[in-house]
Amino acid sequence: MKILATERELPNIDHDAYTPDLLRAEAQRAWELYQAGVVRELYFRADRPEAVIILECATVEDAAAALDSLPLVQAGLVAFDLIPLKAYPGFARLFVDKDEQLTT
């Protein structure tokens, strides 16, 4: 299952907590999840410094567990909102007789 994860910074954090060592550990763990096939795509938003991640996991709970292993999450600096995704079915409308009705 593909899962979209959007980062959100937690309130009232000390920005000094984002140390070079912590950020390096975050990059290391993200790389490990990428190499394991859990993280499929990883981006930063263009409008603010928050991550957007596409994960491939069996369940949303598995995705949450993977993200919970990130050092910034463990340090209580960020959290993620998870959105399970499914394939878009609308293209099927292109291949049916115009008199037929699709319910999807």
C-alpha positions in Angstrom: 0.0 0.0 0.0 1.2 3.5 -0.8 1.0 6.0 2.0 1.6 9.7 1.8 3.2 11.2 4.9 3.3 14.9 5.5 5.6 16.3 8.2 4.4 18.8 10.7 6.6 20.6 13.2 5.4 20.2 16.7 4.6 23.4 18.7 6.9 25.1 21.2 10.0 23.3 20.1 13.5 24.7 20.6 15.0 25.1 17.1 18.5 24.7 18.7 17.5 21.0 19.1 18.1 20.5 15.4 21.8 19.8 15.9 24.1 18.7 13.0 24.5 15.3 14.6 20.7 14.8 14.9 20.1 15.9 11.3 22.9 13.6 10.1 21.2 10.7 12.0 17.9 11.6 10.4 19.4 11.5 6.9 21.1 8.1 7.8 17.8 6.6 9.0 15.9 8.0 6.0 18.6 6.4 3.7 18.2 3.0 5.5 14.4 3.2 5.0 14.9 4.1 1.4 17.3 1.2 0.8 14.8 -1.2 2.5 12.1 -0.1 0.0 9.9 1.4 2.7 10.5 5.0 1.6 9.9 5.2 -2.1 10.1 9.0 -2.6 11.2 11.8 -0.3 10.8 15.5 -0.9 10.8 18.8 0.9 7.9 21.2 0.3 8.9 24.2 -1.8 7.0 26.6 0.5 8.3 25.5 3.9 10.9 23.1 5.2 8.7 20.1 5.8 9.2 16.6 4.4 6.7 14.8 2.2 7.3 11.1 1.9 5.8 8.3 -0.1 6.1 5.0 1.7 5.3 1.5 0.6 4.0 -0.5 3.6 1.5 -3.3 4.2 -0.5 -1.1 6.6 -0.7 2.5 7.8 0.5 1.2 11.2 3.6 -0.2 9.5 4.2 3.2 7.9 3.8 4.9 11.3 6.2 2.5 12.9 8.8 3.2 10.2 8.4 7.0 10.6 8.6 6.6 14.4 12.1 5.3 13.9 13.3 8.6 12.5 15.5 10.6 15.0 13.5 13.8 14.6 10.3 12.0 15.5 12.0 10.3 18.5 13.3 13.7 19.7 9.8 15.0 19.7 10.5 17.7 17.0 8.2 16.5 14.2 5.3 14.3 13.6 3.6 13.0 10.4 0.1 12.9 9.1 -0.5 9.7 7.1 -2.8 9.3 4.2 -3.4 5.9 2.6 -3.6 6.0 -1.1 -5.3 3.9 -3.8 -5.0 3.9 -7.5 -7.1 6.4 -9.4 -10.0 4.5 -11.1 -11.2 7.3 -13.4 -9.2 6.4 -16.5 -11.6 3.5 -17.0 -14.1 6.0 -18.1 -12.1 6.6 -21.2 -12.6 3.0 -22.4 -16.3 2.4 -22.0 -19.1 3.0 -24.4 -20.5 6.5 -23.8 -23.9 5.0 -23.2 -22.6 2.7 -20.4 -22.5 4.0 -16.9 -19.6 3.5 -14.6 -20.2 3.5 -10.9 -16.6 4.1 -9.9 
